[in-house]
């Protein structure tokens, strides 16, 4: 059941004792880990504003496993396309697979996403 203490700290009712507070709609829409918390004012608001601001302007992380990721993609491509002899189709599919593999693993900051979307 939901609770509140004399300091104004609040907590929602938990459906499962050892899981974070989560929202079914958000979980199904984003398919991501999340934790629901009511932020009204004070210290909590300051901390969440700092976290969101820091996250929005973070720099892209360096990919230290790019070569391993590409090697795995090329090995899969060779196995999967062994029957195909059309070199143009093979090359196009290899480029698409490599681009998809790299974009799936790459982290983007919010400012980079806006830059890419807006041109």
C-alpha positions as a Markdown table, in Angstrom:
| # | Residue | x | y | z |
|---|---|---|---|---|
| 1 | Unk | 0.0 | 0.0 | 0.0 |
| 2 | Unk | 1.2 | 3.6 | -0.7 |
| 3 | Unk | 2.9 | 5.4 | 2.2 |
| 4 | Unk | 4.0 | 8.9 | 3.3 |
| 5 | Unk | 6.2 | 9.8 | 6.3 |
| 6 | Unk | 6.5 | 12.9 | 8.5 |
| 7 | Unk | 9.3 | 14.3 | 6.3 |
| 8 | Unk | 7.1 | 14.3 | 3.2 |
| 9 | Unk | 8.7 | 11.3 | 1.6 |
| 10 | Unk | 6.2 | 9.3 | -0.4 |
| 11 | Unk | 6.2 | 5.8 | -2.0 |
| 12 | Unk | 3.6 | 4.1 | -4.2 |
| 13 | Unk | 2.1 | 0.7 | -3.6 |
| 14 | Unk | 4.3 | -2.1 | -4.9 |
| 15 | Unk | 2.8 | -5.0 | -6.8 |
| 16 | Unk | 5.9 | -7.0 | -6.5 |
| 17 | Unk | 8.0 | -6.6 | -3.3 |
| 18 | Unk | 11.5 | -6.8 | -4.9 |
| 19 | Unk | 10.9 | -4.9 | -8.1 |
| 20 | Unk | 11.2 | -1.1 | -8.6 |
| 21 | Unk | 8.0 | 0.9 | -9.1 |
| 22 | Unk | 7.1 | 0.5 | -12.7 |
| 23 | Unk | 4.2 | 1.4 | -15.0 |
| 24 | Unk | 2.8 | -1.2 | -17.4 |
| 25 | Unk | 2.0 | 1.3 | -20.2 |
| 26 | Unk | 5.5 | 2.8 | -20.1 |
| 27 | Unk | 7.1 | -0.7 | -20.0 |
| 28 | Unk | 5.1 | -1.9 | -23.1 |
| 29 | Unk | 5.6 | 1.4 | -25.0 |
| 30 | Unk | 9.4 | 1.8 | -24.5 |
| 31 | Unk | 10.5 | -1.8 | -23.7 |
| 32 | Unk | 13.0 | -0.3 | -21.3 |
| 33 | Unk | 14.0 | -0.3 | -17.6 |
| 34 | Unk | 12.3 | 2.5 | -15.7 |
| 35 | Unk | 11.5 | 3.5 | -12.2 |
| 36 | Unk | 8.4 | 5.6 | -11.4 |
| 37 | Unk | 8.8 | 8.1 | -8.6 |
| 38 | Unk | 6.7 | 11.2 | -7.6 |
| 39 | Unk | 9.0 | 14.3 | -7.6 |
| 40 | Unk | 7.2 | 17.2 | -6.0 |
| 41 | Unk | 9.8 | 19.7 | -4.7 |
| 42 | Unk | 13.0 | 20.1 | -2.7 |
| 43 | Unk | 16.1 | 18.0 | -2.9 |
| 44 | Unk | 14.6 | 15.3 | -5.2 |
| 45 | Unk | 13.7 | 17.9 | -7.8 |
| 46 | Unk | 17.1 | 19.4 | -7.7 |
| 47 | Unk | 18.8 | 16.0 | -8.2 |
| 48 | Unk | 16.5 | 14.9 | -11.0 |
| 49 | Unk | 17.0 | 18.2 | -12.9 |
| 50 | Unk | 20.8 | 17.8 | -12.5 |
| 51 | Unk | 20.6 | 14.2 | -13.8 |
| 52 | Unk | 18.4 | 15.0 | -16.8 |
| 53 | Unk | 20.6 | 18.0 | -17.7 |
| 54 | Unk | 23.8 | 16.0 | -17.5 |
| 55 | Unk | 22.4 | 13.1 | -19.5 |
| 56 | Unk | 21.1 | 15.5 | -22.2 |
| 57 | Unk | 24.5 | 17.0 | -22.9 |
| 58 | Unk | 26.7 | 13.9 | -22.4 |
| 59 | Unk | 29.3 | 13.0 | -25.1 |
| 60 | Unk | 29.1 | 9.9 | -27.2 |
| 61 | Unk | 30.9 | 6.9 | -25.6 |
| 62 | Unk | 33.8 | 5.4 | -27.5 |
| 63 | Unk | 33.1 | 2.1 | -29.1 |
| 64 | Unk | 35.9 | -0.2 | -28.0 |
| 65 | Unk | 34.4 | -3.3 | -29.6 |
| 66 | Unk | 33.7 | -2.0 | -33.1 |
| 67 | Unk | 36.1 | -4.4 | -34.8 |
| 68 | Unk | 34.7 | -7.4 | -33.0 |
| 69 | Unk | 31.2 | -6.3 | -33.8 |
| 70 | Unk | 32.0 | -6.0 | -37.5 |
| 71 | Unk | 33.8 | -9.3 | -37.6 |
| 72 | Unk | 30.8 | -11.0 | -36.1 |
| 73 | Unk | 28.5 | -9.3 | -38.7 |
| 74 | Unk | 30.8 | -10.3 | -41.6 |
| 75 | Unk | 30.9 | -13.9 | -40.4 |
| 76 | Unk | 27.2 | -14.1 | -40.2 |
| 77 | Unk | 26.9 | -12.5 | -43.6 |
| 78 | Unk | 29.2 | -15.1 | -45.2 |
| 79 | Unk | 27.2 | -18.0 | -43.6 |
| 80 | Unk | 23.8 | -16.5 | -44.4 |
| 81 | Unk | 24.6 | -15.5 | -48.0 |
| 82 | Unk | 26.7 | -18.5 | -49.2 |
| 83 | Unk | 24.0 | -19.4 | -51.7 |
| 84 | Unk | 23.8 | -16.0 | -53.3 |
| 85 | Unk | 26.2 | -15.2 | -56.2 |
| 86 | Unk | 25.0 | -11.7 | -57.2 |
| 87 | Unk | 27.9 | -9.5 | -56.1 |
| 88 | Unk | 25.9 | -6.3 | -56.1 |
| 89 | Unk | 23.2 | -7.7 | -53.8 |
| 90 | Unk | 25.9 | -9.3 | -51.5 |
| 91 | Unk | 27.7 | -6.0 | -51.2 |
| 92 | Unk | 24.6 | -4.0 | -50.5 |
| 93 | Unk | 23.4 | -6.5 | -47.8 |
| 94 | Unk | 26.9 | -6.5 | -46.2 |
| 95 | Unk | 26.9 | -2.7 | -46.0 |
| 96 | Unk | 23.4 | -2.6 | -44.6 |
| 97 | Unk | 24.2 | -5.3 | -42.0 |
| 98 | Unk | 27.4 | -3.5 | -40.9 |
| 99 | Unk | 25.6 | -0.1 | -40.6 |
| 100 | Unk | 22.7 | -1.7 | -38.7 |
| 101 | Unk | 25.1 | -3.5 | -36.3 |
| 102 | Unk | 27.0 | -0.4 | -35.6 |
| 103 | Unk | 23.9 | 1.8 | -35.1 |
| 104 | Unk | 22.3 | -0.7 | -32.8 |
| 105 | Unk | 25.4 | -0.6 | -30.5 |
| 106 | Unk | 26.2 | 3.1 | -30.7 |
| 107 | Unk | 25.1 | 5.5 | -27.9 |
| 108 | Unk | 23.9 | 9.0 | -28.8 |
| 109 | Unk | 23.4 | 12.0 | -26.6 |
| 110 | Unk | 20.2 | 13.9 | -26.8 |
| 111 | Unk | 22.0 | 16.8 | -28.5 |
| 112 | Unk | 23.4 | 14.5 | -31.2 |
| 113 | Unk | 20.0 | 13.0 | -31.8 |
| 114 | Unk | 18.5 | 16.4 | -32.4 |
| 115 | Unk | 21.4 | 17.4 | -34.6 |
| 116 | Unk | 20.9 | 14.2 | -36.8 |
| 117 | Unk | 17.1 | 14.7 | -36.9 |
| 118 | Unk | 17.1 | 18.4 | -37.7 |
| 119 | Unk | 20.1 | 18.3 | -40.1 |
